[in-house]
Amino acid sequence: MNILVTGASGLLGRSVLARLRADSRFTVTGTAYSRAGNDLLSLDLIDPGTVRQALLATRPDVLIHCAAERWPDRCAAAPEQSWQLNVDATASLATLCREAGTQLVYISTDYVFDGTAPPYAVDATPNPLNFYGRSKLAGEQAVLECGNHWVLRLPLLFGPVQQPGESGVTALLETLRDPTPRAIDHWAVRFPTSVEEVADVLAQCLAMGMDGEQFSGIYHWSGDTACTRYELALKIANIAGLDAGHLTPDPAPSFEQPRPRDCQLDKSRLTAMGIVGKESLQQQLARAIAPFL
């Protein structure tokens, strides 16, 4: 199976590219924009002509669309540019994939929900609280209205990073090392999810697709451990052998952009198919922070 991955220089895209390239069943091309080069194809998703040329050159059976503006505060600070990437470019990509006979897998977010009634099934009614969530929901709608594409919603992501600040999870390592007293969010419940596990889930899905399984509509994947940001900091402190005494739990944090309280995703549509994760959060966190200890 021939696969094209957008955003292959990013947090999720790197792990997806590495996992699929390690499997002889897949021929994989990764694309990037600002960090293109080496073995990544330069691709400007805003330019339909360039995208059409890339599809003609690579002729993918499946395109995994990881590229996005994924930081809520950045989205709100630059709404036009964020909408252009998260929605307009996605809609154009879905159309071009349909024309090319390529199935698009769109990576979305738990932030399409308002966090008031978890766990959320794949058919639960979305109600995003912030601009980022609204843009990703609009991207979903554009994808699902155009061809035999499908959506994979994911929660808070972490994994192998080039520097700790690349993920809000591994960034807590820097927070722990800074002795300045800080109050940490102890209100929002998150489900940290390893990008390496997501990549493996995608590989399992693609293999099933090769065996005749038809993927359509919306799917969820998530880690199984619920924790606030404060609780997550304590887990990382324990793994890294760092003191967390300067951190205090904040039961009523303020955010630049509103956040949902608890967007737990019900992943039973995938687990019922036999798709599984293989490691605990503890194992995944330890591997992610190991290069920085």
MOHUPE-V8215 format. One record per residue. N is the residue number from 0. RES is the residue in one letter. PHI is phi in whole degrees, -180 to 180 (NA if undefined). Layout:
n	res	phi
N	RES	PHI
N	RES	PHI
//
This chain:
n	res	phi
0	M	NA
1	N	-97
2	I	-123
3	L	-118
4	V	-120
5	T	-86
6	G	64
7	A	-75
8	S	-96
9	G	-92
10	L	-55
11	L	-77
12	G	-58
13	R	-61
14	S	-70
15	V	-62
16	L	-61
17	A	-64
18	R	-66
19	L	-72
20	R	-68
21	A	-81
22	D	-110
23	S	-66
24	R	-75
25	F	-119
26	T	-109
27	V	-125
28	T	-119
29	G	-103
30	T	-122
31	A	-154
32	Y	-118
33	S	-71
34	R	-115
35	A	-72
36	G	124
37	N	54
38	D	-105
39	L	-107
40	L	-74
41	S	-73
42	L	-146
43	D	-97
44	L	-67
45	I	-77
46	D	-104
47	P	-59
48	G	-63
49	T	-65
50	V	-65
51	R	-60
52	Q	-63
53	A	-65
54	L	-66
55	L	-67
56	A	-75
57	T	-101
58	R	46
59	P	-75
60	D	-77
61	V	-135
62	L	-117
63	I	-100
64	H	-96
65	C	-92
66	A	-67
67	A	-172
68	E	-89
69	R	-108
70	W	-99
71	P	-54
72	D	-69
73	R	-66
74	C	-59
75	A	-67
76	A	-75
77	A	-135
78	P	-63
79	E	-66
80	Q	-66
81	S	-66
82	W	-64
83	Q	-60
84	L	-80
85	N	-74
86	V	-118
87	D	-62
88	A	-66
89	T	-66
90	A	-62
91	S	-63
92	L	-63
93	A	-61
94	T	-64
95	L	-65
96	C	-65
97	R	-59
98	E	-63
99	A	-87
100	G	75
101	T	-105
102	Q	-86
103	L	-99
104	V	-108
105	Y	-99
106	I	-86
107	S	-121
108	T	-140
109	D	-68
110	Y	-73
111	V	-74
112	F	-107
113	D	-92
114	G	80
115	T	-98
116	A	-144
117	P	-77
118	P	-78
119	Y	-98
120	A	-76
121	V	-65
122	D	-102
123	A	-66
124	T	-78
125	P	-70
126	N	-158
127	P	-65
128	L	-94
129	N	-130
130	F	-62
131	Y	-57
132	G	-61
133	R	-66
134	S	-69
135	K	-70
136	L	-65
137	A	-64
138	G	-63
139	E	-55
140	Q	-62
141	A	-64
142	V	-69
143	L	-72
144	E	-87
145	C	-138
146	G	92
147	N	-92
148	H	-90
149	W	-145
150	V	-120
151	L	-120
152	R	-88
153	L	-134
154	P	-94
155	L	-59
156	L	-106
157	F	-152
158	G	156
159	P	-58
160	V	-126
161	Q	-81
162	Q	-154
163	P	-54
164	G	-70
165	E	-69
166	S	-129
167	G	-64
168	V	-79
169	T	-68
170	A	-61
171	L	-65
172	L	-62
173	E	-69
174	T	-63
175	L	-68
176	R	-79
177	D	-85
178	P	-73
179	T	-62
180	P	-58
181	R	-145
182	A	-94
183	I	-116
184	D	-50
185	H	-125
186	W	-116
187	A	-77
188	V	-94
189	R	-120
190	F	-127
191	P	-55
192	T	-133
193	S	-75
194	V	-65
195	E	-67
196	E	-67
197	V	-59
198	A	-60
199	D	-68
200	V	-61
201	L	-62
202	A	-62
203	Q	-63
204	C	-63
205	L	-63
206	A	-63
207	M	-64
208	G	-61
209	M	-66
210	D	-91
211	G	109
212	E	-67
213	Q	-98
214	F	-97
215	S	-158
216	G	78
217	I	-119
218	Y	-131
219	H	-122
220	W	-139
221	S	-161
222	G	-65
223	D	-100
224	T	-98
225	A	-86
226	C	-160
227	T	-79
228	R	-62
229	Y	-64
230	E	-63
231	L	-67
232	A	-61
233	L	-66
234	K	-64
235	I	-68
236	A	-60
237	N	-65
238	I	-66
239	A	-86
240	G	69
241	L	-108
242	D	-81
243	A	-113
244	G	-65
245	H	-83
246	L	-102
247	T	-127
248	P	-76
249	D	-109
250	P	-81
251	A	-144
252	P	-73
253	S	-109
254	F	-124
255	E	-62
256	Q	-115
257	P	-61
258	R	-118
259	P	-74
260	R	-74
261	D	-155
262	C	-110
263	Q	-51
264	L	-96
265	D	-81
266	K	-100
267	S	-66
268	R	-63
269	L	-84
270	T	-65
271	A	-65
272	M	-88
273	G	94
274	I	-82
275	V	-138
276	G	-94
277	K	-125
278	E	-133
279	S	-81
280	L	-58
281	Q	-57
282	Q	-64
283	Q	-67
284	L	-64
285	A	-60
286	R	-70
287	A	-67
288	I	-93
289	A	-52
290	P	-66
291	F	-109
292	L	-97
//
